[in-house]
Amino acid sequence: MAMVKRTHGWAKNGWRKADGKPVKNENLMAEILGLKLELGERIIYKKVAGHAGVAGNEKADEICNKVLDNNEE
């Protein structure tokens, strides 16, 4: 996954991409990088198809939608 490979470089470049534009969701990317550095190989990234019935992905989608719904109120 590109994000996994690029977070170190983005951090070194002040959270800027190669084209000089800022990285989207910098705060989340920094948090993910921090967790990766802290937990090392205990974090495993796996790309899954969205809305394909993958239980963990469906649960994550459900949680995100609840948060978004609560923020709209």
Beta strands, then each sheet from edge to edge (+ up, - down):
end
